[in-house]
């Protein structure tokens, strides 16, 4: 792990510990009025962490998606203009013996 990744991980762990402490403090409150500022802080920190996580994911995925879709495909298009779909070779329907009737019909 790089030093940058280690620092990011340590920061996330520290934030989660801080939130655990806030949850504990909130559990010790006797009324909603006493809980409200702690709840607001938890919400603010959670939203901040979620936005930072989304930004990190976006920073990784967007360039990769652009790279993949910017490359022309190597496959020949089908005559209909749609890609040729292929399923498993054994996906054909089972053969029905006895002139088109199922075994149960012969009863």
N, C-alpha and C positions, 0 to 999 in steps of 0.2 A: 504494500500500500504506500502511495506517495505521501509526503508530508502534508500536502494540501488536503488530500482525502482524509487523512488522520485528523487534521484540525477540524474539518467539516463534521466528521463523525463525533468528535469530542464536543463540539458546539451543540449538536442535536441532542446528545446525551445530557448535557448540562441543562438545556432548555426543558427537556422532559422531566428531569429531577426537580427543577424549579416549579413546573406545573404540578407535579405530585405534591410538593409542599403546599401549593395554593389550594389544591383539592382537600388536603388534610385540614388546613386552616378553615376552609369553608365548612367542613364537616363539624367543626367545633362551634360554629355560630349558632345562636339560639333563634334568630329570626331571619327572614328574607332581607330585611333592610340591612342587616349586618353582612349578609352574604353578597349583596348586590355589587359592591365595588370589587370584590374578589372574583365574582363571576364575570364582570366586565373585563377584568385583566386577563382571565383565562381565555375568554372569547377573542380578545385582541391578539394575544400571543398565538393562539391556535390558528387564527386566520392568517397571521403573518407567516407562520411556519408552513401552512398549506400553500400560500402564494409562492414562497421561496422554493418549495418542492416542485410546484408546477413549472416555475421558471427553469429549474435545473433540468427537468424532464424535457421541456420544450427546447432548451439549448442543445440537448443531445439528439432529439428525434427530428427536428425540423431540417437540419442539414442532411441527415441521412435520407429522409423522405425526398427532399429535393434531388439528391444524388441519384436515387433509384429511378424516380420518374423522369429525370432529364435525359436518361440514356434511352436511345431508341431500342425497341425490342428486336431480337434476332429472329423471331419466328415469322414464318410466312402467314399472312392472313388467310382465313378460309374464303371460299368463293362467295359466301354470304356476307362477309364483312365482320362476322363474329368469330371469336376464337373457337377452335375445335375442342370439344369436351370429350374426355375419355374416362370411362369408368373401369372398374376391375374386369378382368377377362372372364371371370366366373359369374358375372351378374346376369347372364341370360336366364330367362324363365325356365323352370323345370319342364322336362318333356312329360306329356300326359300319354300313358300307354292306352291300348285298347280302343283305337279309333277316336280319340278325342274325349273320352269320358274318364273322370277320376276313378280311382279304386273304390271310393266310398259309393259312387253312383252304381257300381256293379252289384252291390249287396245282395 
